[in-house]
């Protein structure tokens, strides 16, 4: 479980960088949906 937490933390850091790179919220929504799909598919 600890490994998963570390991965989640790394992903969160990446998402913050992406959020700063794409100030347009609609763009973030698309990325977020895509990202969520990838995550839920992996489980």
LINVENGI-V76067 format. One record per residue. PSI is psi in radians with two decimals (* if undefined). Layout:
# LINVENGI-V76067
PSI ; PSI
This chain:
# LINVENGI-V76067
-0.63 ; -0.63 ; -0.71 ; -0.73 ; -0.74 ; -0.73 ; -0.78 ; -0.73 ; -0.77 ; -0.76 ; -0.74 ; -0.71 ; -0.77 ; -0.75 ; -0.62 ; -0.70 ; -0.78 ; -0.74 ; -0.67 ; -0.57 ; -0.53 ; 1.53 ; -0.33 ; 2.01 ; -0.59 ; -0.68 ; -0.74 ; -0.69 ; -0.80 ; -0.83 ; -0.77 ; -0.76 ; -0.81 ; -0.80 ; -0.76 ; -0.71 ; -0.76 ; -0.79 ; -0.85 ; -0.49 ; -0.62 ; -0.32 ; *
